[in-house]
Amino acid sequence: MTSAPKARRTAPTKALGQVEFVALIAMLTASIAFSIDAMLPALPDIGEDLSPDNLNRAQLIITSFVLGMGIGTFFTGPLADRFGRKNVIAWGAVIYVGATIIGYFTSSLETMLAARLLMGLGAAAPRVAAVAIMRDLYSGREMARIMSFVMLVFSLVPALAPTLGAGIIALSNWRVLFLAFAIFMSLMTLWMMLRQPETLDPENRRPLSLANLISAAVEVFSHPTVRLATFVQTLSMAMLFSLLSTTQQVFDLTYGQGETFHYWFGGIAILASSASLVNARLVGRLGMRPIIKAMFIAQILISLAMLAVMSLGLPNQIELLFYAFWNVSVFFQAGLTLGNLNALALEPMGHIAGSAASIITAIATVGAVIVAIPIGLSFNGTALPLTLGVLICASLALWLTTMIRRDSD
């Protein structure tokens, strides 16, 4: 009888300043980047330990996590609309940390992939609920601007994660990475619970029902802007996930940079991190769609140039430099398109922000994994399959982007 009033008094009620808010949301979502990028230097060791007969299967550790995250987003949005954003993030963290324990002790690749899928399910909670929190507080170009700042902070994690992962492996072994994942997620969740007020008012919570989810899905896919923006997100994510699952092998086996891969990847991430800052400065002046179109055009041209470079038979070190530049272009393109596409898709869906974010993100992520897995597994010792895959995705994305129209048009 007396505990409820006490809980209300101790819950955070004061809105965070914009700097802390951006940092908190960025670090919550950064648990995803950390879970992916810190694993990249471990893939050769995990492949030797858990799949010595087919080392290429080790890259499924990346896509299995992303697949779990995509599946999880089908549920986290409706749950966030029913129980609140913070409660869903907290329970997602519990699932995530439990999965890291399985990953730490496993001795088979199949169990590892199952643990990574569960980690992805848990990580879906901060991914979707954090976007819903932003949509609760901002909309339109202002949301795109805030999301750009979030992506700027978020993008620093890929710069640091591979080096941190390599350091942990050097000091101990790849299994300790799972302990690091658990600690990071626990600390970020604790920060949120202590500092961020709940942004979904009780009177705005939606009943949890299959009918509501179906209704939201029908509304999402009945709106042409939302539908097209979701398909374009799928292709943009597919480019990113294809690169993430394959690039360690390319640097190692194609260009002989396995020992220094984490430095290359960190440098690429630092250069690409400026994309979010550029977007934050330009989106209010130019609008979201012109920026998206320009980036897909640039991606097509740079990918064609990469194919031309590979056909010239240049020395390996020269080709390596252009491949690194091409990597920067893929990350830079994602930084200037994904936030804007998400803002475009959610703009007409403010009344069902949680469910809409869940459905849109789930479809885009699962679809991207379906595209990325065959691109990644087609690795043949060169960067050719990856480059061709990105070129095709960028071309399709540009074509679909030309058809996007906003309600205000």
Wavefront OBJ file of the C-alpha trace (Angstrom):
o trace
v 0.000 0.000 0.000
v 2.833 2.407 0.761
v 5.391 1.262 -1.801
v 3.665 2.707 -4.887
v 3.809 6.375 -3.769
v 7.448 5.918 -2.791
v 8.239 4.489 -6.244
v 6.610 7.503 -7.881
v 8.664 9.888 -5.762
v 11.952 8.187 -6.605
v 11.341 7.755 -10.340
v 13.090 10.370 -12.507
v 10.701 13.112 -13.614
v 12.960 15.932 -14.794
v 13.615 15.997 -18.536
v 17.244 15.433 -19.472
v 19.276 18.180 -21.092
v 19.791 17.641 -24.798
v 23.457 16.708 -24.421
v 22.798 13.990 -21.840
v 19.721 12.812 -23.733
v 21.691 12.393 -26.963
v 24.515 10.643 -25.108
v 22.127 8.250 -23.323
v 20.158 7.304 -26.434
v 23.373 6.958 -28.431
v 24.994 4.665 -25.883
v 21.863 2.530 -25.517
v 21.771 1.976 -29.249
v 25.575 1.649 -29.298
v 25.193 -1.674 -27.483
v 24.243 -2.982 -30.929
v 27.365 -1.658 -32.647
v 29.524 -2.906 -29.775
v 27.947 -6.376 -30.008
v 28.734 -6.534 -33.727
v 32.012 -4.702 -34.217
v 33.906 -6.018 -31.189
v 33.297 -9.528 -32.573
v 34.980 -8.833 -35.911
v 38.587 -9.439 -34.751
v 37.407 -12.630 -33.014
v 35.935 -14.273 -36.112
v 39.126 -16.127 -37.172
v 39.653 -17.535 -33.643
v 35.997 -18.489 -33.247
v 36.034 -20.109 -36.675
v 39.077 -22.211 -35.745
v 37.540 -23.234 -32.409
v 33.922 -23.836 -33.413
v 33.936 -24.388 -37.209
v 37.416 -25.512 -38.305
v 36.076 -27.337 -41.379
v 34.355 -24.233 -42.794
v 35.879 -20.996 -41.529
v 33.589 -18.894 -43.720
v 30.619 -19.890 -41.515
v 32.058 -17.824 -38.668
v 30.655 -14.673 -40.319
v 27.158 -15.992 -39.489
v 27.907 -14.861 -35.943
v 27.336 -11.318 -37.226
v 24.196 -11.949 -39.254
v 22.604 -14.225 -36.616
v 22.765 -11.346 -34.129
v 21.223 -8.979 -36.678
v 18.531 -11.528 -37.537
v 17.599 -11.890 -33.859
v 17.465 -8.119 -33.568
v 15.156 -7.929 -36.574
v 12.825 -10.605 -35.224
v 12.804 -8.950 -31.810
v 11.672 -5.639 -33.197
v 8.360 -7.180 -34.255
v 7.498 -7.449 -30.561
v 9.346 -4.647 -28.793
v 7.364 -1.842 -30.414
v 3.930 -3.090 -29.314
v 5.365 -3.970 -25.903
v 6.815 -0.453 -25.616
v 3.410 1.013 -26.509
v 1.752 -1.130 -23.826
v 4.206 -1.193 -20.919
v 6.318 1.906 -21.545
v 9.689 2.460 -23.155
v 11.870 1.949 -20.068
v 10.311 -1.340 -18.936
v 10.857 -2.896 -22.349
v 14.505 -1.789 -22.450
v 15.088 -3.269 -18.987
v 13.618 -6.670 -19.902
v 15.518 -6.670 -23.168
v 18.714 -6.186 -21.186
v 17.865 -9.235 -19.069
v 17.491 -11.415 -22.191
v 20.689 -9.973 -23.678
v 22.794 -10.599 -20.575
v 21.423 -14.141 -20.221
v 22.418 -14.861 -23.827
v 25.964 -13.606 -23.218
v 26.342 -16.268 -20.530
v 25.369 -18.953 -23.051
v 27.840 -17.516 -25.564
v 30.620 -17.522 -22.981
v 30.286 -21.238 -22.216
v 29.320 -22.708 -25.613
v 31.515 -25.214 -27.429
v 29.586 -25.470 -30.709
v 28.922 -23.013 -33.510
v 25.218 -23.893 -33.558
v 24.807 -22.983 -29.875
v 26.860 -19.850 -30.471
v 24.552 -18.795 -33.291
v 21.532 -19.440 -31.051
v 23.099 -17.315 -28.298
v 23.838 -14.529 -30.736
v 20.269 -14.661 -32.019
v 19.036 -14.307 -28.411
v 21.441 -11.411 -27.876
v 19.902 -9.775 -30.917
v 16.405 -10.334 -29.525
v 17.405 -8.563 -26.331
v 19.210 -5.746 -28.157
v 16.054 -5.068 -30.185
v 14.504 -3.487 -27.086
v 16.841 -0.469 -26.780
v 16.997 -0.206 -30.556
v 13.237 0.267 -31.001
v 12.312 1.842 -27.672
v 15.080 4.443 -27.972
v 13.727 5.526 -31.367
v 10.218 5.647 -29.880
v 11.513 7.867 -27.058
v 12.928 10.259 -29.656
v 9.644 10.188 -31.584
v 7.735 10.916 -28.340
v 9.758 14.105 -27.931
v 10.584 15.195 -31.511
v 9.250 14.850 -35.074
v 10.094 15.651 -38.689
v 13.338 17.502 -39.411
v 13.933 18.141 -35.706
v 13.842 14.404 -35.080
v 16.213 13.889 -38.021
v 18.563 16.499 -36.523
v 18.533 14.868 -33.076
v 18.971 11.444 -34.643
v 21.985 12.759 -36.543
v 23.637 13.784 -33.272
v 22.773 10.378 -31.808
v 24.337 8.705 -34.843
v 27.451 10.866 -34.455
v 28.040 9.572 -30.912
v 26.915 6.094 -31.939
v 29.417 6.030 -34.807
v 32.360 6.419 -32.438
v 31.667 2.938 -31.031
v 32.586 1.120 -34.278
v 35.839 3.099 -34.243
v 36.746 1.788 -30.802
v 35.015 -1.596 -30.603
v 37.304 -3.662 -32.883
v 40.416 -2.386 -31.124
v 38.817 -3.037 -27.740
v 37.809 -6.497 -28.915
v 41.319 -7.216 -30.196
v 42.760 -6.030 -26.884
v 40.477 -8.298 -24.870
v 41.362 -11.258 -27.081
v 45.098 -10.516 -26.737
v 44.865 -10.344 -22.940
v 42.608 -13.379 -22.524
v 40.490 -15.007 -25.250
v 37.411 -14.364 -27.369
v 35.040 -15.698 -24.697
v 35.743 -12.736 -22.419
v 34.132 -10.505 -25.037
v 30.774 -11.833 -23.849
v 31.485 -10.619 -20.323
v 32.269 -7.179 -21.736
v 28.955 -7.172 -23.615
v 27.048 -8.011 -20.422
v 28.765 -5.270 -18.411
v 28.195 -2.617 -21.062
v 24.489 -3.372 -21.462
v 23.973 -3.464 -17.697
v 25.619 -0.072 -17.154
v 23.699 1.628 -19.967
v 20.387 0.244 -18.724
v 21.116 1.394 -15.190
v 21.895 4.915 -16.483
v 18.555 5.010 -18.272
v 16.556 3.736 -15.304
v 18.097 6.304 -12.949
v 18.035 9.377 -15.192
v 15.531 9.206 -18.073
v 11.829 9.856 -17.328
v 9.270 7.629 -19.008
v 8.087 9.413 -22.167
v 4.877 7.434 -22.759
v 2.063 8.749 -20.577
v -0.198 6.058 -19.048
v -3.266 7.414 -20.850
v -1.495 6.990 -24.223
v -0.594 3.329 -23.713
v -2.169 0.957 -26.210
v -3.623 -2.438 -25.279
v -1.421 -5.337 -26.291
v -3.330 -7.365 -28.858
v -2.775 -9.119 -32.136
v -5.569 -7.063 -33.659
v -3.757 -3.818 -32.795
v -0.511 -5.118 -34.270
v -2.237 -6.181 -37.475
v -4.035 -2.833 -37.622
v -0.739 -0.973 -37.192
v 0.946 -3.133 -39.850
v -1.873 -2.487 -42.301
v -1.651 1.255 -41.620
v 2.125 1.252 -42.044
v 2.102 -0.591 -45.363
v -0.935 1.249 -46.680
v 0.976 4.516 -46.590
v 3.165 4.815 -49.717
v 5.800 7.034 -48.081
v 6.229 4.649 -45.152
v 6.287 1.604 -47.419
v 8.883 2.988 -49.804
v 11.080 4.410 -47.029
v 11.042 0.972 -45.369
v 12.120 -0.793 -48.570
v 14.922 1.719 -49.103
v 16.047 1.236 -45.489
v 16.197 -2.496 -46.197
v 18.619 -1.966 -49.061
v 20.736 0.556 -47.166
v 21.030 -1.820 -44.201
v 21.799 -4.715 -46.539
v 24.820 -2.814 -47.853
v 25.999 -2.155 -44.305
v 25.446 -5.709 -43.020
v 27.094 -7.249 -46.088
v 30.158 -5.124 -45.451
v 30.244 -5.896 -41.732
v 29.983 -9.654 -42.223
v 32.659 -9.847 -44.941
v 35.159 -7.023 -44.542
v 37.347 -8.738 -41.925
v 37.926 -11.607 -44.348
v 38.691 -9.208 -47.191
v 41.236 -7.262 -45.148
v 42.779 -10.506 -43.857
v 42.695 -12.969 -46.753
v 42.629 -10.611 -49.739
v 44.984 -7.894 -48.557
v 46.948 -9.613 -45.750
v 45.913 -7.140 -43.055
v 44.488 -9.549 -40.479
v 46.790 -8.381 -37.662
v 46.051 -4.704 -38.252
v 42.384 -5.035 -39.250
v 41.088 -3.351 -36.099
v 43.193 -0.259 -36.849
v 41.900 -0.085 -40.404
v 38.310 -0.509 -39.252
v 38.708 2.075 -36.508
v 40.104 4.609 -38.952
v 37.283 3.929 -41.389
v 34.689 4.401 -38.650
v 36.248 7.691 -37.506
v 36.224 9.098 -41.035
v 32.657 7.930 -41.629
v 31.434 9.349 -38.305
v 31.402 12.822 -39.824
v 28.372 11.760 -41.904
v 25.955 12.327 -39.041
v 27.383 15.768 -38.321
v 27.123 16.691 -41.999
v 23.522 15.483 -42.040
v 22.629 17.474 -38.920
v 23.916 20.654 -40.595
v 22.319 20.039 -43.996
v 18.992 18.317 -43.345
v 17.195 21.464 -42.183
v 18.393 23.371 -45.262
v 18.141 20.753 -48.007
v 15.579 18.274 -46.733
v 15.820 14.544 -46.252
v 15.097 13.192 -49.730
v 17.714 15.209 -51.669
v 20.399 14.041 -49.232
v 19.293 10.414 -49.544
v 19.329 10.561 -53.358
v 22.742 12.225 -53.461
v 24.275 9.551 -51.230
v 22.948 6.646 -53.285
v 24.251 8.264 -56.471
v 27.656 8.698 -54.820
v 27.603 5.069 -53.636
v 26.893 3.834 -57.152
v 29.739 5.881 -58.647
v 32.273 4.888 -55.974
v 31.320 1.207 -56.286
v 31.781 1.367 -60.060
v 35.179 2.946 -59.461
v 36.051 0.121 -57.035
v 35.191 -2.453 -59.695
v 37.361 -0.583 -62.183
v 40.302 -0.497 -59.756
v 40.048 -4.255 -59.170
v 40.100 -4.893 -62.930
v 43.335 -2.940 -63.476
v 45.649 -5.389 -61.716
v 47.227 -2.689 -59.547
v 49.624 -3.554 -56.704
v 47.839 -4.947 -53.666
v 48.709 -1.991 -51.433
v 47.186 0.523 -53.848
v 44.037 -1.540 -54.246
v 43.884 -1.850 -50.449
v 43.795 1.919 -50.042
v 40.915 2.257 -52.473
v 39.081 -0.605 -50.782
v 39.421 1.216 -47.449
v 38.052 4.386 -49.071
v 35.153 2.363 -50.478
v 34.445 1.069 -46.952
v 34.259 4.669 -45.745
v 31.746 5.434 -48.507
v 29.418 2.605 -47.414
v 29.455 3.734 -43.774
v 29.120 7.386 -44.813
v 26.134 6.538 -46.990
v 24.462 4.740 -44.072
v 25.088 7.744 -41.820
v 23.363 10.108 -44.238
v 20.468 7.870 -45.215
v 19.252 5.655 -42.364
v 18.323 8.431 -39.928
v 16.571 10.412 -42.644
v 14.727 7.354 -43.950
v 13.579 6.486 -40.439
v 12.330 10.045 -39.892
v 10.500 9.966 -43.241
v 8.863 6.654 -42.411
v 7.773 7.658 -38.891
v 6.605 11.175 -39.710
v 3.030 10.104 -40.612
v 2.950 7.508 -37.796
v 3.278 9.629 -34.653
v 0.035 8.265 -33.169
v 1.449 4.698 -33.220
v 5.148 5.527 -32.937
v 6.157 2.412 -30.978
v 4.325 -0.095 -33.154
v 5.320 1.700 -36.350
v 8.994 1.837 -35.346
v 8.836 -1.857 -34.495
v 7.248 -2.945 -37.771
v 9.390 -0.693 -39.965
v 12.655 -1.646 -38.272
v 11.802 -5.353 -38.183
v 10.944 -5.558 -41.868
v 14.014 -3.542 -42.864
v 16.385 -5.546 -40.659
v 15.141 -9.034 -41.497
v 14.997 -8.124 -45.174
v 18.527 -6.735 -45.021
v 19.841 -9.938 -43.429
v 18.158 -12.037 -46.122
v 20.005 -9.966 -48.727
v 23.314 -9.768 -46.834
v 23.798 -13.470 -46.006
v 24.217 -14.684 -49.618
v 26.407 -11.687 -50.425
v 28.648 -12.495 -47.465
v 28.796 -16.250 -48.080
v 29.735 -15.628 -51.724
v 33.162 -14.385 -50.563
v 35.693 -15.937 -52.941
v 38.940 -14.460 -51.686
v 38.364 -11.087 -53.350
v 36.219 -7.992 -52.745
v 34.311 -8.535 -56.015
v 31.130 -10.242 -54.670
v 30.782 -7.653 -51.903
v 31.274 -4.703 -54.247
v 28.787 -6.052 -56.783
v 26.244 -6.670 -54.032
v 26.543 -3.100 -52.744
v 26.303 -1.689 -56.274
v 23.079 -3.563 -56.986
v 21.533 -2.554 -53.657
v 22.474 1.116 -54.125
v 21.003 1.161 -57.625
v 17.693 -0.304 -56.441
v 17.619 2.060 -53.463
v 18.084 5.099 -55.694
v 15.264 3.972 -57.987
v 12.866 3.511 -55.044
v 13.896 6.824 -53.462
v 12.809 8.739 -56.564
v 9.249 7.556 -55.885
v 9.018 8.714 -52.256
v 6.550 11.537 -51.633
v 5.659 13.171 -48.311
v 2.131 14.072 -47.205
v 3.090 17.764 -47.375
v 3.991 17.524 -51.086
l 1 2 3 4 5 6 7 8 9 10 11 12 13 14 15 16 17 18 19 20 21 22 23 24 25 26 27 28 29 30 31 32 33 34 35 36 37 38 39 40 41 42 43 44 45 46 47 48 49 50 51 52 53 54 55 56 57 58 59 60 61 62 63 64 65 66 67 68 69 70 71 72 73 74 75 76 77 78 79 80 81 82 83 84 85 86 87 88 89 90 91 92 93 94 95 96 97 98 99 100 101 102 103 104 105 106 107 108 109 110 111 112 113 114 115 116 117 118 119 120 121 122 123 124 125 126 127 128 129 130 131 132 133 134 135 136 137 138 139 140 141 142 143 144 145 146 147 148 149 150 151 152 153 154 155 156 157 158 159 160 161 162 163 164 165 166 167 168 169 170 171 172 173 174 175 176 177 178 179 180 181 182 183 184 185 186 187 188 189 190 191 192 193 194 195 196 197 198 199 200 201 202 203 204 205 206 207 208 209 210 211 212 213 214 215 216 217 218 219 220 221 222 223 224 225 226 227 228 229 230 231 232 233 234 235 236 237 238 239 240 241 242 243 244 245 246 247 248 249 250 251 252 253 254 255 256 257 258 259 260 261 262 263 264 265 266 267 268 269 270 271 272 273 274 275 276 277 278 279 280 281 282 283 284 285 286 287 288 289 290 291 292 293 294 295 296 297 298 299 300 301 302 303 304 305 306 307 308 309 310 311 312 313 314 315 316 317 318 319 320 321 322 323 324 325 326 327 328 329 330 331 332 333 334 335 336 337 338 339 340 341 342 343 344 345 346 347 348 349 350 351 352 353 354 355 356 357 358 359 360 361 362 363 364 365 366 367 368 369 370 371 372 373 374 375 376 377 378 379 380 381 382 383 384 385 386 387 388 389 390 391 392 393 394 395 396 397 398 399 400 401 402 403 404 405 406 407 408 409
